[in-house]
Amino acid sequence: MNTTGKIVATALIVIIVAAVGAYAYLSMQPNSDLDQTPVTLTVSSTTSLYETGVENDAIKPAFEAKYPWITLNFLAQGTGAAIQTAMRGDADMIMVHSPSQEAAFLENGYGVNRKIIAYNFFVIVGPEDDPAGIAGMDPLQALTTIKDLGEQGQATWISRGDSSGTNSKEKSLWKAAGINWDDIRTETSWYLETGQGMTATLLVANEKGGYTLSDLATFLTNVNSGNIQMAVAVEASKDLINVYSVIADNPQNANLTDTHFDAEMLFIDWIVSDEGQQIFADFGTETFGKPLFAPYVPLVTSGSNATLLEWVQDYAFIDGYECPPQYQYEAGDLYSSPSASVIAPVIQQKE
């Protein structure tokens, strides 16, 4: 080959290598069809996701790395307050853990495209020496015992009393135990309300030697940090399942037209993707030997624990669906595409 031929060949090789490199680079970038106008995505969320650090330490940096034009901000509130914030249009979406309140958010026209993202358990916690002797009881027996001892001046219950998901769960447990929650909160001295988040409530319970209901993740985080000296008295069970979901604001609602629906849907698609679910699978394992929040999608796809899957779905499904069809709006392939087929069983109506 003459000199000219060698130059041409070399130039062709350089062009091909450059083209391949450019293709590889572009293939790793977000879809160029997406609107990449800078936007701030505000998520009002339950305090347990915030106080444990999973939101700002894990979810935020990973999501912003994938979608650098989106700034992800979290507002930590109890579920009731988080929902009210979104209803006012002061948040783009919610990430909470109270299926009954989530159902009302959808039914009243404020939310669409609900997805279950993670789960763990509530636990009843108290003094390490367990003066009420409730260790090993089921939750309803434990609450009945605490009530009886409380009336004798021998036990104290500390409630969040803040319309949070945890508070909603607590009220349902008192009802299931046949105890009138309105009566005990207004007519007794052994039942106290903080009106604050989970960490603040745990601190009060620790100070007063009382019992409380906590999500396991926030409890373990506070024990590990030395904030409290308490122990789990009533362990995880079906009655104490705790399920987290994300819901986008409904852009069809006249009060919510200024929220960022496209960014909301990017976040929902991402949080249920392999990458997003791995965030939950990893978070807490180095410190606690297990995730603080177990990812939901792998529970569905693996088929590894049918009983646990049934517990989650019995508790968290709405009218037999993860998100009833009438509340699915411009969801793309979130519920039906091949890439989402791994989670298709969660939207099938139960027999």
One Martini backbone bead per residue (centre of mass of N, CA, C, O) as a GRO file, in nm:
protein
  351
    1MET     BB    1   0.097   0.036   0.023
    2ASN     BB    2   0.074   0.352  -0.013
    3THR     BB    3   0.080   0.648   0.145
    4THR     BB    4  -0.205   0.740   0.073
    5GLY     BB    5  -0.346   0.478   0.164
    6LYS     BB    6  -0.257   0.491   0.460
    7ILE     BB    7  -0.395   0.758   0.527
    8VAL     BB    8  -0.683   0.673   0.459
    9ALA     BB    9  -0.698   0.432   0.652
   10THR     BB   10  -0.641   0.586   0.909
   11ALA     BB   11  -0.881   0.781   0.883
   12LEU     BB   12  -1.098   0.564   0.891
   13ILE     BB   13  -1.032   0.453   1.169
   14VAL     BB   14  -1.074   0.714   1.326
   15ILE     BB   15  -1.370   0.751   1.246
   16ILE     BB   16  -1.477   0.485   1.357
   17VAL     BB   17  -1.387   0.519   1.649
   18ALA     BB   18  -1.538   0.784   1.696
   19ALA     BB   19  -1.821   0.676   1.636
   20VAL     BB   20  -1.828   0.457   1.850
   21GLY     BB   21  -1.775   0.645   2.090
   22ALA     BB   22  -2.021   0.828   2.047
   23TYR     BB   23  -2.234   0.608   2.072
   24ALA     BB   24  -2.162   0.513   2.355
   25TYR     BB   25  -2.210   0.783   2.493
   26LEU     BB   26  -2.507   0.834   2.403
   27SER     BB   27  -2.623   0.563   2.521
   28MET     BB   28  -2.568   0.679   2.826
   29GLN     BB   29  -2.768   0.889   2.781
   30PRO     BB   30  -3.027   1.051   2.793
   31ASN     BB   31  -3.293   1.101   2.629
   32SER     BB   32  -3.306   1.338   2.376
   33ASP     BB   33  -3.632   1.371   2.386
   34LEU     BB   34  -3.609   1.498   2.643
   35ASP     BB   35  -3.684   1.736   2.866
   36GLN     BB   36  -3.393   1.948   2.980
   37THR     BB   37  -3.520   2.140   3.161
   38PRO     BB   38  -3.477   2.286   3.436
   39VAL     BB   39  -3.578   2.121   3.750
   40THR     BB   40  -3.786   2.101   4.041
   41LEU     BB   41  -3.841   1.815   4.247
   42THR     BB   42  -4.111   1.769   4.473
   43VAL     BB   43  -4.116   1.556   4.767
   44SER     BB   44  -4.355   1.432   4.974
   45SER     BB   45  -4.268   1.266   5.284
   46THR     BB   46  -4.193   1.047   5.497
   47THR     BB   47  -3.988   1.040   5.774
   48SER     BB   48  -3.846   0.761   5.746
   49LEU     BB   49  -3.700   0.819   5.474
   50TYR     BB   50  -3.544   1.068   5.586
   51GLU     BB   51  -3.416   0.987   5.874
   52THR     BB   52  -3.241   0.742   5.751
   53GLY     BB   53  -3.120   0.866   5.450
   54VAL     BB   54  -3.225   0.747   5.172
   55GLU     BB   55  -3.285   1.003   5.017
   56ASN     BB   56  -3.016   1.194   5.037
   57ASP     BB   57  -2.790   0.951   5.028
   58ALA     BB   58  -2.923   0.782   4.767
   59ILE     BB   59  -3.151   0.880   4.575
   60LYS     BB   60  -3.064   1.163   4.488
   61PRO     BB   61  -2.779   1.108   4.357
   62ALA     BB   62  -2.874   0.891   4.154
   63PHE     BB   63  -3.091   1.052   4.000
   64GLU     BB   64  -2.916   1.308   3.926
   65ALA     BB   65  -2.710   1.147   3.757
   66LYS     BB   66  -2.926   1.063   3.536
   67TYR     BB   67  -3.085   1.361   3.587
   68PRO     BB   68  -2.924   1.663   3.585
   69TRP     BB   69  -3.185   1.865   3.535
   70ILE     BB   70  -3.276   1.743   3.816
   71THR     BB   71  -3.399   1.860   4.122
   72LEU     BB   72  -3.413   1.681   4.430
   73ASN     BB   73  -3.675   1.726   4.671
   74PHE     BB   74  -3.744   1.688   5.023
   75LEU     BB   75  -4.037   1.651   5.234
   76ALA     BB   76  -4.068   1.604   5.577
   77GLN     BB   77  -4.358   1.410   5.667
   78GLY     BB   78  -4.635   1.316   5.738
   79THR     BB   79  -4.863   1.177   5.547
   80GLY     BB   80  -5.088   1.384   5.587
   81ALA     BB   81  -4.910   1.635   5.525
   82ALA     BB   82  -4.800   1.543   5.251
   83ILE     BB   83  -5.075   1.542   5.112
   84GLN     BB   84  -5.151   1.837   5.161
   85THR     BB   85  -4.916   1.958   5.005
   86ALA     BB   86  -4.998   1.836   4.729
   87MET     BB   87  -5.290   1.955   4.718
   88ARG     BB   88  -5.166   2.258   4.706
   89GLY     BB   89  -4.899   2.237   4.508
   90ASP     BB   90  -4.614   2.206   4.695
   91ALA     BB   91  -4.601   1.928   4.542
   92ASP     BB   92  -4.547   1.678   4.292
   93MET     BB   93  -4.535   1.444   4.514
   94ILE     BB   94  -4.557   1.120   4.677
   95MET     BB   95  -4.396   0.938   4.971
   96VAL     BB   96  -4.563   0.674   5.134
   97HIS     BB   97  -4.755   0.476   5.424
   98SER     BB   98  -5.100   0.490   5.349
   99PRO     BB   99  -5.342   0.341   5.181
  100SER     BB  100  -5.598   0.499   5.269
  101GLN     BB  101  -5.483   0.784   5.200
  102GLU     BB  102  -5.407   0.721   4.907
  103ALA     BB  103  -5.690   0.658   4.806
  104ALA     BB  104  -5.804   0.942   4.858
  105PHE     BB  105  -5.609   1.093   4.670
  106LEU     BB  106  -5.717   0.956   4.417
  107GLU     BB  107  -6.035   0.985   4.448
  108ASN     BB  108  -6.004   1.319   4.469
  109GLY     BB  109  -5.799   1.396   4.213
  110TYR     BB  110  -5.466   1.417   4.297
  111GLY     BB  111  -5.383   1.125   4.180
  112VAL     BB  112  -5.133   0.919   4.000
  113ASN     BB  113  -4.953   0.641   3.946
  114ARG     BB  114  -4.924   0.410   4.145
  115LYS     BB  115  -4.636   0.278   4.339
  116ILE     BB  116  -4.478   0.018   4.468
  117ILE     BB  117  -4.143   0.011   4.639
  118ALA     BB  118  -4.170  -0.080   4.954
  119TYR     BB  119  -4.075  -0.261   5.265
  120ASN     BB  120  -4.173  -0.335   5.607
  121PHE     BB  121  -4.194  -0.286   5.962
  122PHE     BB  122  -4.358  -0.276   6.239
  123VAL     BB  123  -4.304  -0.191   6.591
  124ILE     BB  124  -4.293  -0.264   6.933
  125VAL     BB  125  -4.155  -0.039   7.169
  126GLY     BB  126  -3.924  -0.034   7.461
  127PRO     BB  127  -3.800  -0.112   7.730
  128GLU     BB  128  -3.552  -0.339   7.789
  129ASP     BB  129  -3.721  -0.472   8.049
  130ASP     BB  130  -4.020  -0.497   7.999
  131PRO     BB  131  -4.256  -0.419   8.225
  132ALA     BB  132  -4.521  -0.538   8.065
  133GLY     BB  133  -4.465  -0.821   7.927
  134ILE     BB  134  -4.494  -0.831   7.579
  135ALA     BB  135  -4.310  -1.030   7.490
  136GLY     BB  136  -4.442  -1.237   7.224
  137MET     BB  137  -4.675  -1.093   7.148
  138ASP     BB  138  -4.927  -0.982   6.996
  139PRO     BB  139  -5.034  -0.673   6.917
  140LEU     BB  140  -5.318  -0.688   7.058
  141GLN     BB  141  -5.224  -0.797   7.330
  142ALA     BB  142  -5.027  -0.570   7.393
  143LEU     BB  143  -5.231  -0.334   7.398
  144THR     BB  144  -5.414  -0.448   7.616
  145THR     BB  145  -5.198  -0.462   7.835
  146ILE     BB  146  -5.120  -0.163   7.837
  147LYS     BB  147  -5.396  -0.060   7.915
  148ASP     BB  148  -5.431  -0.210   8.183
  149LEU     BB  149  -5.165  -0.094   8.310
  150GLY     BB  150  -5.225   0.204   8.268
  151GLU     BB  151  -5.478   0.208   8.463
  152GLN     BB  152  -5.252   0.127   8.704
  153GLY     BB  153  -4.977   0.293   8.651
  154GLN     BB  154  -4.766   0.073   8.466
  155ALA     BB  155  -4.806   0.235   8.186
  156THR     BB  156  -4.686   0.379   7.866
  157TRP     BB  157  -4.807   0.567   7.584
  158ILE     BB  158  -4.663   0.672   7.268
  159SER     BB  159  -4.784   0.902   7.033
  160ARG     BB  160  -4.785   1.085   6.752
  161GLY     BB  161  -5.058   1.231   6.661
  162ASP     BB  162  -5.017   1.318   6.314
  163SER     BB  163  -5.147   1.156   6.065
  164SER     BB  164  -4.973   0.936   6.001
  165GLY     BB  165  -4.899   0.626   5.902
  166THR     BB  166  -4.838   0.528   6.188
  167ASN     BB  167  -5.093   0.642   6.322
  168SER     BB  168  -5.292   0.488   6.145
  169LYS     BB  169  -5.197   0.209   6.231
  170GLU     BB  170  -5.248   0.236   6.531
  171LYS     BB  171  -5.557   0.281   6.516
  172SER     BB  172  -5.616   0.005   6.382
  173LEU     BB  173  -5.515  -0.164   6.625
  174TRP     BB  174  -5.707  -0.067   6.841
  175LYS     BB  175  -5.960  -0.152   6.693
  176ALA     BB  176  -5.887  -0.459   6.667
  177ALA     BB  177  -5.876  -0.471   6.998
  178GLY     BB  178  -6.143  -0.310   7.102
  179ILE     BB  179  -6.039  -0.004   7.119
  180ASN     BB  180  -6.105   0.324   7.197
  181TRP     BB  181  -5.922   0.581   7.085
  182ASP     BB  182  -6.072   0.839   7.177
  183ASP     BB  183  -6.078   0.765   7.477
  184ILE     BB  184  -5.770   0.724   7.545
  185ARG     BB  185  -5.676   1.018   7.440
  186THR     BB  186  -5.896   1.190   7.639
  187GLU     BB  187  -5.928   0.994   7.932
  188THR     BB  188  -5.611   0.958   7.975
  189SER     BB  189  -5.266   0.942   8.119
  190TRP     BB  190  -5.106   0.698   7.957
  191TYR     BB  191  -5.181   0.863   7.693
  192LEU     BB  192  -4.953   1.004   7.458
  193GLU     BB  193  -4.885   1.299   7.255
  194THR     BB  194  -4.662   1.467   7.025
  195GLY     BB  195  -4.700   1.569   6.715
  196GLN     BB  196  -4.461   1.404   6.583
  197GLY     BB  197  -4.215   1.238   6.480
  198MET     BB  198  -4.040   0.950   6.519
  199THR     BB  199  -3.788   1.042   6.667
  200ALA     BB  200  -3.928   1.223   6.878
  201THR     BB  201  -4.104   0.991   6.994
  202LEU     BB  202  -3.873   0.807   7.085
  203LEU     BB  203  -3.750   1.008   7.285
  204VAL     BB  204  -3.995   1.019   7.472
  205ALA     BB  205  -4.017   0.718   7.534
  206ASN     BB  206  -3.736   0.695   7.655
  207GLU     BB  207  -3.773   0.904   7.886
  208LYS     BB  208  -4.060   0.759   8.000
  209GLY     BB  209  -4.071   0.443   7.963
  210GLY     BB  210  -4.219   0.376   7.695
  211TYR     BB  211  -4.444   0.295   7.441
  212THR     BB  212  -4.430   0.222   7.077
  213LEU     BB  213  -4.481   0.290   6.738
  214SER     BB  214  -4.255   0.167   6.478
  215ASP     BB  215  -4.052   0.183   6.242
  216LEU     BB  216  -3.776  -0.007   6.197
  217ALA     BB  217  -3.576   0.189   6.064
  218THR     BB  218  -3.586   0.424   6.272
  219PHE     BB  219  -3.516   0.260   6.518
  220LEU     BB  220  -3.236   0.151   6.429
  221THR     BB  221  -3.108   0.428   6.378
  222ASN     BB  222  -3.136   0.529   6.680
  223VAL     BB  223  -2.980   0.304   6.816
  224ASN     BB  224  -2.712   0.333   6.654
  225SER     BB  225  -2.676   0.648   6.747
  226GLY     BB  226  -2.775   0.664   7.068
  227ASN     BB  227  -3.060   0.804   7.126
  228ILE     BB  228  -3.155   0.516   7.230
  229GLN     BB  229  -3.283   0.273   7.499
  230MET     BB  230  -3.422   0.020   7.325
  231ALA     BB  231  -3.673  -0.236   7.243
  232VAL     BB  232  -3.810  -0.501   7.096
  233ALA     BB  233  -4.126  -0.652   7.176
  234VAL     BB  234  -4.279  -0.655   6.889
  235GLU     BB  235  -4.271  -0.822   6.616
  236ALA     BB  236  -4.292  -0.903   6.312
  237SER     BB  237  -4.601  -0.904   6.113
  238LYS     BB  238  -4.882  -0.893   5.941
  239ASP     BB  239  -5.004  -0.657   6.126
  240LEU     BB  240  -4.701  -0.489   6.061
  241ILE     BB  241  -4.709  -0.398   5.788
  242ASN     BB  242  -4.500  -0.185   5.559
  243VAL     BB  243  -4.590   0.041   5.289
  244TYR     BB  244  -4.444   0.189   4.998
  245SER     BB  245  -4.536   0.481   4.799
  246VAL     BB  246  -4.591   0.634   4.475
  247ILE     BB  247  -4.731   0.962   4.368
  248ALA     BB  248  -4.870   1.152   4.133
  249ASP     BB  249  -4.973   1.426   4.027
  250ASN     BB  250  -5.267   1.557   3.884
  251PRO     BB  251  -5.283   1.740   3.586
  252GLN     BB  252  -5.611   1.756   3.574
  253ASN     BB  253  -5.589   1.932   3.810
  254ALA     BB  254  -5.637   2.269   3.851
  255ASN     BB  255  -5.432   2.284   4.113
  256LEU     BB  256  -5.180   2.104   3.940
  257THR     BB  257  -5.052   2.242   3.669
  258ASP     BB  258  -4.752   2.325   3.797
  259THR     BB  259  -4.657   2.059   3.791
  260HIS     BB  260  -4.401   1.794   3.711
  261PHE     BB  261  -4.489   1.533   3.535
  262ASP     BB  262  -4.243   1.430   3.375
  263ALA     BB  263  -4.057   1.409   3.626
  264GLU     BB  264  -4.233   1.221   3.787
  265MET     BB  265  -4.220   0.981   3.583
  266LEU     BB  266  -3.919   0.942   3.592
  267PHE     BB  267  -3.910   0.867   3.891
  268ILE     BB  268  -4.097   0.623   3.886
  269ASP     BB  269  -3.947   0.457   3.676
  270TRP     BB  270  -3.680   0.450   3.842
  271ILE     BB  271  -3.773   0.333   4.129
  272VAL     BB  272  -3.871   0.049   3.965
  273SER     BB  273  -3.610  -0.010   3.878
  274ASP     BB  274  -3.324  -0.169   3.920
  275GLU     BB  275  -3.175   0.077   4.029
  276GLY     BB  276  -3.382   0.174   4.239
  277GLN     BB  277  -3.414  -0.100   4.396
  278GLN     BB  278  -3.112  -0.122   4.482
  279ILE     BB  279  -3.114   0.098   4.689
  280PHE     BB  280  -3.283  -0.064   4.895
  281ALA     BB  281  -3.110  -0.326   4.905
  282ASP     BB  282  -2.847  -0.161   5.025
  283PHE     BB  283  -2.974  -0.001   5.248
  284GLY     BB  284  -2.810  -0.091   5.561
  285THR     BB  285  -2.629  -0.351   5.529
  286GLU     BB  286  -2.358  -0.259   5.655
  287THR     BB  287  -2.486  -0.205   5.947
  288PHE     BB  288  -2.743  -0.440   5.970
  289GLY     BB  289  -2.744  -0.686   5.741
  290LYS     BB  290  -2.991  -0.521   5.619
  291PRO     BB  291  -3.244  -0.376   5.488
  292LEU     BB  292  -3.458  -0.116   5.574
  293PHE     BB  293  -3.574  -0.144   5.269
  294ALA     BB  294  -3.758  -0.348   5.086
  295PRO     BB  295  -3.790  -0.438   4.775
  296TYR     BB  296  -4.070  -0.507   4.579
  297VAL     BB  297  -4.018  -0.619   4.293
  298PRO     BB  298  -3.848  -0.877   4.368
  299LEU     BB  299  -4.081  -1.015   4.518
  300VAL     BB  300  -4.243  -1.063   4.257
  301THR     BB  301  -4.026  -1.192   4.053
  302SER     BB  302  -3.909  -1.436   4.235
  303GLY     BB  303  -4.110  -1.606   4.423
  304SER     BB  304  -3.980  -1.650   4.729
  305ASN     BB  305  -4.250  -1.508   4.895
  306ALA     BB  306  -4.578  -1.555   4.904
  307THR     BB  307  -4.664  -1.462   5.184
  308LEU     BB  308  -4.544  -1.177   5.183
  309LEU     BB  309  -4.686  -1.081   4.927
  310GLU     BB  310  -4.970  -1.109   5.045
  311TRP     BB  311  -4.939  -0.906   5.272
  312VAL     BB  312  -4.882  -0.660   5.099
  313GLN     BB  313  -5.137  -0.674   4.914
  314ASP     BB  314  -5.360  -0.681   5.131
  315TYR     BB  315  -5.273  -0.398   5.248
  316ALA     BB  316  -5.200  -0.209   4.966
  317PHE     BB  317  -5.427  -0.254   4.800
  318ILE     BB  318  -5.668  -0.112   4.561
  319ASP     BB  319  -5.922  -0.281   4.463
  320GLY     BB  320  -5.694  -0.505   4.365
  321TYR     BB  321  -5.470  -0.275   4.323
  322GLU     BB  322  -5.206  -0.080   4.291
  323CYS     BB  323  -5.360   0.077   4.039
  324PRO     BB  324  -5.628   0.179   3.940
  325PRO     BB  325  -5.712   0.243   3.616
  326GLN     BB  326  -5.854   0.531   3.673
  327TYR     BB  327  -5.540   0.625   3.791
  328GLN     BB  328  -5.426   0.608   3.502
  329TYR     BB  329  -5.186   0.844   3.348
  330GLU     BB  330  -4.976   0.860   3.115
  331ALA     BB  331  -4.784   0.578   3.179
  332GLY     BB  332  -4.707   0.420   2.955
  333ASP     BB  333  -4.501   0.134   3.054
  334LEU     BB  334  -4.552   0.096   3.365
  335TYR     BB  335  -4.786  -0.156   3.325
  336SER     BB  336  -4.718  -0.307   3.008
  337SER     BB  337  -4.441  -0.340   2.925
  338PRO     BB  338  -4.171  -0.538   2.889
  339SER     BB  339  -4.004  -0.372   3.106
  340ALA     BB  340  -4.274  -0.411   3.310
  341SER     BB  341  -4.352  -0.721   3.331
  342VAL     BB  342  -4.227  -0.784   3.617
  343ILE     BB  343  -4.493  -0.606   3.747
  344ALA     BB  344  -4.773  -0.698   3.640
  345PRO     BB  345  -4.905  -0.861   3.882
  346VAL     BB  346  -4.976  -0.597   4.061
  347ILE     BB  347  -5.232  -0.514   3.851
  348GLN     BB  348  -5.390  -0.753   3.912
  349GLN     BB  349  -5.678  -0.876   3.984
  350LYS     BB  350  -5.807  -1.032   4.236
  351GLU     BB  351  -5.995  -1.321   4.305
   0.00000   0.00000   0.00000
